[in-house]
Amino acid sequence: MSTYRNGKWDIYSQRGDVSFSDDFNILPGVGYFIRIHQGTVVNITGNKLAESMPLDLEIGWNLVGIYSPDASYTADSLLGSIIDKGIEADIATKWDNGKYYDFIKSEGISYGNDFKIFETGGYFLRVKSNGGRYTP
């Protein structure tokens, strides 16, 4: 399992009862990559949030999970919503089937193929300047 925090990757690996790196907390609003070996069963439990999860977006790349029970987003509408809040974000990226897919919104022009944002997915957002708190 890995996540991207403060400009670096945090990675946790375990095989059987042996851990190969430092453990870290799973936090709402943060995106994670999880690799599960074929045939392994994993049960993840928790409580569904009652309201949108605010994100603290820093300048640079942020790996986030977007949860908003009152709205649905695509990469385009998410970037537009973030920009409307005064945070200069220009790229949304997803990982799917071994490839990264980018959607870029810069100076009113959009590039790439828009994609749906799922509440169970993790996405990279690039913030160029004016980082801050964003609530979807």
C-alpha positions in Angstrom: 0.0 0.0 0.0 1.3 3.4 -0.8 0.3 7.1 -0.7 1.9 10.3 -1.8 2.3 12.9 1.1 4.4 16.0 1.4 6.2 15.5 -1.9 7.2 11.9 -1.2 5.8 8.3 -1.4 4.9 6.5 1.8 5.0 2.8 1.2 3.9 -0.1 3.5 4.6 -3.7 2.5 3.8 -6.9 4.4 4.2 -10.5 3.5 2.7 -12.9 6.1 3.6 -11.5 9.5 6.7 -9.6 8.3 6.5 -5.9 7.5 9.1 -4.3 5.3 8.5 -0.6 6.0 7.0 1.8 8.5 3.2 1.6 9.0 1.1 4.7 8.5 -2.5 5.8 9.2 -5.3 5.6 6.6 -6.9 9.0 6.4 -10.1 10.2 4.8 -9.6 12.4 1.8 -6.2 10.8 0.9 -5.7 8.5 -2.1 -4.0 5.2 -1.8 -2.6 2.6 -4.2 -3.1 -1.0 -2.9 -1.6 -4.0 -4.6 -3.2 -7.3 -3.6 -1.8 -10.6 -4.8 -4.2 -12.7 -6.9 -6.2 -15.1 -4.7 -5.8 -12.9 -1.6 -9.0 -11.9 0.1 -9.0 -8.5 1.9 -11.9 -7.0 3.9 -11.8 -3.3 4.4 -14.4 -1.9 6.8 -15.3 1.5 8.0 -18.0 4.1 8.4 -19.3 6.1 5.5 -18.9 9.9 6.0 -22.1 11.9 6.4 -20.7 15.0 4.6 -18.0 16.1 2.2 -14.4 15.5 3.2 -12.3 18.8 3.1 -8.9 18.5 1.5 -5.8 20.5 2.3 -4.3 21.0 -1.1 -0.6 21.9 -1.1 1.4 23.4 -3.9 2.7 20.5 -6.1 1.2 17.1 -6.5 -1.5 15.8 -4.1 -2.9 12.3 -4.0 -6.5 12.6 -2.9 -9.8 10.8 -2.6 -12.8 12.9 -3.4 -15.9 12.3 -1.3 -19.0 14.4 -1.6 -22.4 12.9 -1.0 -24.2 15.9 -2.5 -22.2 16.3 -5.8 -20.6 14.2 -8.5 -17.6 15.3 -10.5 -15.6 14.7 -13.6 -11.9 15.8 -13.8 -13.1 18.9 -15.6 -15.8 19.9 -13.1 -13.5 19.1 -10.2 -10.7 21.3 -11.5 -13.2 24.1 -12.2 -14.6 23.9 -8.7 -11.2 24.0 -7.1 -10.2 27.0 -9.4 -13.4 28.8 -8.4 -12.3 28.5 -4.7 -9.1 30.4 -5.6 -6.8 27.4 -5.7 -4.7 27.3 -8.9 -5.0 23.6 -9.9 -4.3 22.6 -13.5 -4.0 18.8 -13.8 -6.1 15.9 -12.6 -4.6 12.4 -13.1 -5.9 8.9 -12.6 -4.2 5.5 -12.8 -6.2 2.9 -14.7 -5.2 -0.5 -16.1 -1.5 0.3 -15.9 -1.6 3.8 -17.4 -1.9 7.3 -16.1 -4.6 9.5 -17.7 -4.3 13.3 -17.4 -6.9 16.0 -17.8 -5.4 19.5 -18.0 -7.2 22.8 -17.5 -5.0 25.9 -18.0 -5.9 29.5 -18.9 -9.4 28.5 -19.8 -8.4 25.8 -22.2 -8.9 22.0 -21.5 -6.7 19.2 -22.8 -7.1 15.4 -22.6 -10.1 13.2 -22.1 -12.4 14.1 -19.2 -13.0 11.2 -16.8 -15.5 10.5 -14.0 -14.3 10.9 -10.4 -15.4 8.0 -8.2 -15.6 8.3 -4.4 -13.7 5.0 -4.1 -10.8 6.2 -6.4 -7.6 8.0 -5.7 -6.5 10.9 -8.0 -3.5 13.1 -8.3 -4.2 16.9 -8.4 -1.4 19.4 -9.3 -1.7 22.7 -7.6 0.4 25.4 -9.2 0.0 28.1 -6.5 -2.4 29.3 -3.8 -2.8 25.9 -2.1 -5.4 25.7 0.6 -8.5 24.0 2.0 -11.0 22.8 -0.5 -14.3 21.1 0.3 -16.0 19.4 -2.6 
